[in-house]
Amino acid sequence: MGALLSLSPLVFADEARGPVPTFQLRPQAQARTYAAEATIEAVRQATVAAQVQGRVLETRVDAGARVRQGDVLMRIDTREADQALAAAGANVAAARARMEDARLALERARSLKARNFVSASAVDQAQAAFDTAAAQHKAAEAGRAQVDATRGFAMVTAPLSGVVAQRLAEVGEMAQPGRPLLIIHEPGGLRAVADVPQSRLADLGKPGLRARIEFPESGRGFDGGAITVLPSADPRTHTARVRVNLPMDATGVVPGMAARVHFLTGGEAPSSLSVPAAALLRRGEVTGVYVADGKGGFSLRQVRVGSVLADGAIEVLAGLSGAETIALDPVRAGLLRKKR
């Protein structure tokens, strides 16, 4: 894909560093692609939130730390939870006393009914009072168990093994139920997420669809893995979200990075010209390449470039005819030109 490369190591020698590498430019058909801007995100990521109110007493990890599932990450003051637990225990004791009183009243009513001193309705009323007291006792027990479980949330633990991406609370700050405290992600599973216009969904739904993920700033690129087109569109932007998994060996890539996904939609586009990104010389708003002049040197040729292709080459829209010999190292070619 891209221009056909033909290295010429014996021509255009630089006395200090040897020959300037070049390639012969020829028009070549490109695979049909569609490029979309994307953001890197973790496949598995968890936002750890507080489940109990209290002041943060201790933070044991910071951003970048590796944690294992179950590790203690933070400790929250439990004094308020302790008071709530004591109140719940008092409610249980009061409910138990009312239930015991209702039980004794029910036994007396049954004894009096056996000697025909009270009516059956009196026994029914005593039974209902006992059932109500027993239910209130169970509710109080459940409330105490709930408060006790909430108190256990004062020790904030890791829900999964991974890397701490952000710590959102410091010692002394007040934690509230639902407030995010940390963000953890698994570093091994990453994916690029792009929003694609609905007009492109038909192409992305074809079998055999492939993708390449490019990082324009660094010039790195990776072949994408599994591609998932989410089965819904945003009603405001009329775009659908597409996820492309990165390979496990994509080192140096972290969530939040910007990327560009090239979807190879199949078929071939008309022949076009492209040059490796390293061959381009950018000076302010001017972009050019060094073209061999046929006399052992190079001349600077201004070009108009287009998009980045799936193989990392840059499409050339104007400035080249397609038969030139281009220097792969524009800096050395420029120095050679000055020496001449």
C-alpha positions as CSV (number, residue, x, y, z in Angstrom):
1,M,0.0,0.0,0.0
2,G,1.4,3.5,-0.8
3,A,4.1,4.4,-3.2
4,L,6.4,1.7,-4.5
5,L,9.8,2.0,-2.7
6,S,13.0,1.5,-4.5
7,L,16.1,2.3,-2.4
8,S,19.2,3.6,-4.2
9,P,22.1,3.3,-1.8
10,L,24.9,4.1,-4.3
11,V,23.7,7.4,-5.5
12,F,23.8,10.9,-3.9
13,A,26.6,10.3,-1.5
14,D,27.2,12.5,1.5
15,E,31.0,12.5,2.2
16,A,30.5,12.4,6.0
17,R,27.6,9.9,6.4
18,G,27.5,8.0,3.1
19,P,24.7,7.8,0.5
20,V,21.4,9.6,1.1
21,P,18.6,6.9,0.9
22,T,16.1,7.5,-1.8
23,F,13.1,5.9,-3.4
24,Q,11.5,5.9,-6.8
25,L,8.0,7.4,-6.8
26,R,5.4,5.6,-8.8
27,P,1.6,5.8,-8.8
28,Q,0.0,2.9,-7.1
29,A,-3.6,1.9,-6.4
30,Q,-4.6,2.3,-2.8
31,A,-7.0,0.2,-0.8
32,R,-10.2,2.0,0.0
33,T,-10.1,3.3,3.5
34,Y,-12.0,5.5,5.8
35,A,-10.2,7.4,8.6
36,A,-11.9,8.4,11.8
37,E,-10.5,10.2,14.9
38,A,-10.6,8.1,18.0
39,T,-9.8,8.0,21.7
40,I,-8.0,5.2,23.5
41,E,-9.9,3.7,26.4
42,A,-9.4,0.6,28.6
43,V,-11.6,-2.4,28.0
44,R,-11.9,-3.0,31.7
45,Q,-12.0,0.1,33.8
46,A,-13.6,0.8,37.2
47,T,-14.4,4.0,39.0
48,V,-14.2,3.3,42.7
49,A,-16.7,5.5,44.6
50,A,-17.3,6.0,48.3
51,Q,-20.1,4.0,49.8
52,V,-20.0,5.6,53.3
53,Q,-19.8,9.2,54.5
54,G,-16.7,10.3,56.4
55,R,-13.4,12.0,56.2
56,V,-10.6,10.3,54.2
57,L,-8.0,9.3,56.9
58,E,-5.5,7.5,54.7
59,T,-4.6,7.0,51.0
60,R,-2.3,4.0,50.3
61,V,-1.9,4.4,46.5
62,D,-1.4,7.1,44.0
63,A,-1.7,7.4,40.2
64,G,0.5,4.8,38.4
65,A,0.5,2.3,41.2
66,R,-0.3,-1.3,40.4
67,V,-2.9,-2.9,42.6
68,R,-4.4,-6.4,43.0
69,Q,-8.0,-7.2,43.5
70,G,-8.9,-6.8,47.2
71,D,-6.0,-4.5,48.1
72,V,-6.9,-1.7,50.5
73,L,-6.7,1.6,48.7
74,M,-8.1,4.2,51.1
75,R,-9.5,4.3,54.7
76,I,-12.4,6.5,55.6
77,D,-13.3,7.7,59.1
78,T,-15.9,5.4,60.6
79,R,-17.0,7.5,63.7
80,E,-20.3,8.5,62.1
81,A,-20.9,4.9,61.0
82,D,-20.1,3.7,64.5
83,Q,-22.7,6.1,65.9
84,A,-25.2,4.8,63.3
85,L,-24.4,1.2,64.3
86,A,-24.9,2.0,68.0
87,A,-28.3,3.6,67.2
88,A,-29.3,0.6,65.1
89,G,-28.3,-1.7,68.0
90,A,-30.5,0.3,70.4
91,N,-33.4,0.0,67.9
92,V,-33.0,-3.8,67.9
93,A,-33.0,-3.9,71.7
94,A,-36.2,-1.8,71.9
95,A,-37.9,-3.9,69.2
96,R,-36.9,-7.1,71.1
97,A,-38.5,-5.7,74.3
98,R,-41.7,-4.8,72.5
99,M,-41.8,-8.3,71.0
100,E,-41.3,-10.0,74.3
101,D,-44.0,-7.9,75.9
102,A,-46.4,-8.7,73.1
103,R,-45.6,-12.4,73.5
104,L,-46.4,-12.4,77.2
105,A,-49.7,-10.5,76.4
106,L,-50.6,-13.2,73.8
107,E,-49.9,-16.0,76.3
108,R,-52.2,-14.3,79.0
109,A,-54.9,-13.8,76.4
110,R,-54.8,-17.5,75.5
111,S,-54.9,-18.5,79.1
112,L,-57.9,-16.3,79.9
113,K,-59.7,-17.6,76.7
114,A,-59.2,-21.2,77.9
115,R,-61.2,-20.3,81.0
116,N,-63.7,-18.2,79.0
117,F,-62.7,-14.9,80.7
118,V,-62.1,-13.2,77.4
119,S,-63.5,-13.5,73.9
120,A,-61.8,-14.9,70.8
121,S,-61.4,-11.4,69.4
122,A,-59.1,-10.5,72.3
123,V,-56.8,-13.4,71.5
124,D,-56.8,-12.3,67.8
125,Q,-55.8,-8.8,68.8
126,A,-53.0,-10.1,71.0
127,Q,-51.8,-12.3,68.2
128,A,-51.8,-9.4,65.8
129,A,-49.8,-7.2,68.2
130,F,-47.3,-10.0,68.7
131,D,-46.9,-10.5,64.9
132,T,-46.4,-6.7,64.4
133,A,-43.7,-6.6,67.2
134,A,-41.9,-9.6,65.7
135,A,-41.9,-7.9,62.2
136,Q,-40.5,-4.7,63.7
137,H,-37.8,-6.7,65.4
138,K,-36.8,-8.3,62.1
139,A,-36.7,-4.9,60.5
140,A,-34.5,-3.5,63.2
141,E,-32.2,-6.5,62.8
142,A,-32.0,-5.9,59.1
143,G,-31.3,-2.2,59.7
144,R,-28.4,-3.0,62.0
145,A,-26.9,-5.5,59.5
146,Q,-27.2,-2.9,56.8
147,V,-25.4,-0.3,58.9
148,D,-22.8,-2.8,59.9
149,A,-22.1,-3.6,56.2
150,T,-21.9,0.1,55.4
151,R,-19.4,0.5,58.1
152,G,-17.2,-2.1,56.4
153,F,-17.1,0.1,53.3
154,A,-14.8,2.5,55.2
155,M,-12.0,0.3,53.9
156,V,-12.0,1.0,50.2
157,T,-10.6,-2.0,48.2
158,A,-9.7,-2.6,44.6
159,P,-12.5,-4.2,42.6
160,L,-10.0,-5.5,40.0
161,S,-6.3,-5.9,39.4
162,G,-4.7,-3.2,37.3
163,V,-3.2,0.3,37.4
164,V,-4.5,3.4,39.2
165,A,-5.2,5.9,36.5
166,Q,-6.3,8.7,38.8
167,R,-6.7,9.5,42.5
168,L,-9.6,11.9,43.0
169,A,-9.5,12.4,46.8
170,E,-6.9,13.4,49.3
171,V,-6.4,12.9,53.0
172,G,-8.7,15.2,54.9
173,E,-11.4,15.5,52.2
174,M,-15.0,14.5,52.9
175,A,-16.1,11.3,51.2
176,Q,-19.8,11.1,50.2
177,P,-21.7,8.1,49.0
178,G,-21.3,8.0,45.2
179,R,-18.3,10.4,45.1
180,P,-15.5,8.9,42.9
181,L,-12.3,8.3,44.7
182,L,-10.1,6.4,42.2
183,I,-10.1,5.2,38.7
184,I,-8.4,1.8,38.0
185,H,-7.9,0.1,34.6
186,E,-6.3,-3.1,33.3
187,P,-3.3,-2.1,31.2
188,G,-3.4,-5.1,29.0
189,G,-6.7,-4.5,27.3
190,L,-7.1,-1.3,25.3
191,R,-9.3,-0.2,22.4
192,A,-9.8,2.7,20.2
193,V,-13.3,4.2,20.2
194,A,-14.4,6.3,17.2
195,D,-17.7,7.9,16.3
196,V,-18.6,7.1,12.7
197,P,-21.3,8.9,10.6
198,Q,-24.3,6.8,9.8
199,S,-23.5,7.1,6.1
200,R,-20.4,4.9,6.7
201,L,-22.1,2.1,8.6
202,A,-22.9,0.1,5.5
203,D,-19.2,-0.1,4.6
204,L,-18.3,-1.0,8.2
205,G,-20.8,-3.8,8.3
206,K,-19.2,-5.7,5.5
207,P,-17.5,-9.1,6.3
208,G,-13.7,-9.1,6.4
209,L,-13.5,-5.5,7.6
210,R,-10.0,-4.7,8.9
211,A,-8.6,-1.6,10.7
212,R,-5.3,0.0,11.5
213,I,-4.8,2.3,14.5
214,E,-2.4,5.2,14.0
215,F,-0.9,7.6,16.4
216,P,0.0,10.6,14.2
217,E,2.2,12.4,16.7
218,S,4.6,9.5,17.2
219,G,4.2,7.9,13.8
220,R,3.4,4.6,15.3
221,G,0.7,2.3,14.2
222,F,-0.9,-1.1,15.1
223,D,-3.1,-3.5,13.3
224,G,-6.5,-3.5,15.0
225,G,-8.1,-6.6,16.4
226,A,-11.8,-7.3,16.9
227,I,-14.1,-4.5,15.6
228,T,-17.4,-3.9,17.3
229,V,-20.0,-1.6,15.9
230,L,-22.5,-0.7,18.7
231,P,-26.1,-1.3,17.6
232,S,-27.3,2.3,18.3
233,A,-26.7,5.8,17.1
234,D,-26.5,9.1,18.9
235,P,-29.8,11.0,18.1
236,R,-28.0,14.3,18.3
237,T,-24.9,13.7,16.1
238,H,-26.3,10.7,14.1
239,T,-23.1,8.8,14.6
240,A,-22.5,5.3,15.8
241,R,-19.7,4.2,18.1
242,V,-17.1,1.7,16.8
243,R,-14.6,-0.1,19.0
244,V,-11.4,-1.5,17.7
245,N,-9.2,-3.6,20.0
246,L,-5.5,-2.9,20.2
247,P,-3.0,-5.8,20.3
248,M,-1.6,-6.8,23.6
249,D,1.9,-5.6,22.6
250,A,0.8,-2.0,22.1
251,T,3.4,-0.6,24.5
252,G,3.4,3.1,25.4
253,V,-0.3,3.5,24.8
254,V,-2.5,4.6,27.7
255,P,-6.2,5.5,28.0
256,G,-7.1,9.0,26.9
257,M,-4.6,9.2,24.1
258,A,-5.8,10.5,20.7
259,A,-5.6,8.1,17.7
260,R,-6.8,7.7,14.2
261,V,-8.5,4.6,13.0
262,H,-8.2,3.6,9.3
263,F,-10.9,1.2,8.3
264,L,-10.0,-0.9,5.2
265,T,-13.4,-1.1,3.6
266,G,-12.3,-3.3,0.7
267,G,-11.7,-2.7,-3.0
268,E,-9.2,-0.3,-4.6
269,A,-9.4,3.4,-5.1
270,P,-7.9,5.1,-8.2
271,S,-4.1,5.2,-8.4
272,S,-2.5,8.0,-6.3
273,L,0.8,9.1,-5.0
274,S,2.1,8.8,-1.4
275,V,5.4,9.3,0.3
276,P,6.7,8.1,3.7
277,A,6.1,10.6,6.5
278,A,9.9,10.8,7.0
279,A,10.4,12.1,3.5
280,L,8.4,15.3,4.2
281,L,10.0,18.5,5.2
282,R,7.8,21.0,7.0
283,R,8.8,24.6,7.5
284,G,5.9,26.6,8.9
285,E,3.1,26.4,6.4
286,V,5.3,25.0,3.6
287,T,5.5,21.3,3.1
288,G,8.0,19.8,0.6
289,V,10.2,17.0,-0.5
290,Y,13.7,16.8,-1.9
291,V,13.7,15.6,-5.5
292,A,16.8,14.3,-7.3
293,D,17.9,16.8,-9.9
294,G,19.7,14.2,-12.1
295,K,23.1,15.9,-11.4
296,G,23.9,14.1,-8.2
297,G,22.0,16.6,-6.0
298,F,18.5,17.5,-4.8
299,S,16.1,20.3,-5.2
300,L,13.3,21.2,-2.9
301,R,9.8,20.7,-4.3
302,Q,6.8,22.1,-2.5
303,V,3.9,19.7,-2.3
304,R,0.3,19.6,-1.1
305,V,-0.5,16.7,1.0
306,G,-3.7,14.9,2.0
307,S,-4.6,12.4,4.6
308,V,-2.5,9.8,6.3
309,L,-3.0,6.4,4.7
310,A,-3.4,3.1,6.5
311,D,0.3,2.1,6.1
312,G,1.4,5.5,7.6
313,A,2.4,7.0,4.2
314,I,1.2,10.6,3.4
315,E,-1.0,11.1,0.4
316,V,0.4,13.7,-2.1
317,L,-2.3,15.7,-3.9
318,A,-0.2,18.1,-5.9
319,G,3.5,18.9,-6.7
320,L,4.7,15.6,-8.0
321,S,4.2,13.9,-11.3
322,G,4.8,10.3,-10.1
323,A,8.2,9.6,-11.7
324,E,10.5,11.5,-9.3
325,T,13.3,10.1,-7.1
326,I,12.6,11.3,-3.6
327,A,15.1,11.6,-0.7
328,L,14.1,9.6,2.4
329,D,16.2,11.9,4.6
330,P,15.3,15.5,3.7
331,V,17.7,17.0,6.3
332,R,20.7,15.3,4.8
333,A,19.5,16.0,1.3
334,G,19.3,19.7,2.2
335,L,22.8,19.7,3.6
336,L,24.1,18.0,0.5
337,R,22.4,20.6,-1.6
338,K,24.1,23.4,0.3
339,K,27.5,21.8,0.0
340,R,27.1,21.6,-3.8
